[in-house]
Amino acid sequence: MQLLSPESSAPRATIVIRVMAGGVFVSEGIIKFLFANQGVGRFDKLGFPAPSATATAIAVFEIVGGLALIGGFYTRVVAALFALEMVVAMLTTKLTLYLGTSPLAPPASEPKTGVWALLHETRVDYAQLMCCVFLALVGAGALSLDARWRARRNDGRRVRGGAASSEGVVAA
């Protein structure tokens, strides 16, 4: 597998995973702009450098990258970057929850710390991580911009190579 390759072994149904994961990233990116406690305030509490710039950059990436996942555009690259983001998110927000040292507000109900709190609060992050790992491994599938790009590139190679194009015209 090449990260920049639009080739895909994924079935057409992969669009369901792309829309689910991409939709969550888009909404989370928008939320970071709408609510300071989810954007700048959260990054400040977590001790990120330049929390305003960091929150803005992450929010923009989530919106643009989420839309790219939905459309199946550079799917492997975007999914790999999102997988990395999810690992960082889990380490910075959930590990301290496990240890009981989180600077963020505790969960509204039990469990508030420990392994069960970690497992419960990480469920969405884990699902996003696994979706992104899947997409990075198999690609966008047939119903994607990546597939259209691949088809156009292959048609162009056939025409330049002297074979029949997709319209049945033979190049000289």
Steps between C-alpha positions, in 0.01 A plus 500: 500500500625844407363786704463727196352233276137537393490123441247330721404148594198629691144404411245760392347486848811672635313823433304430820820506709624813320174688558481395865860588588509811281170626638622469859821688417309779321260549790781490759696758301200734485438453873855617573411835340157529660584411861819622668491216753542255210757708312740757644394440862552126473842532337600758764394270788692213344815713485541514123734774378322791326155359580317742272712418196501129583122484544446692176740279304344180635147629435582595140670164444198316640257689277706484179629149568155377600358628172789333315418168669132533413586565136777242493774749408858408597333258736805305612702812588213672681406182687861443612522858630166462680620172655802686637272777629283243679801341672611845621145581614474177697841546663439864596138477616428142601822377659474770769137398554623148575756637744251739662716803412301645209486880484165461322164465674434141610227294335148591609438158652690198628755374423702819537855355505676173439488240228120502460492877465780476244320233298166681512632846415733370225232314303446773237872574467570128462227459236638797304853361529396157369300653212801707399741206523260300280480780241877551502549129432235434233440841343180679412321237293327527165258779594760771554692784341814287538341232277404761238855637509641148458265427208594824322869434554465147364300623197770756428768233509303282258456786251866602517607137469306445177220286642130575469368764735183461702302656210628236258725738304843365419786743549759510223 
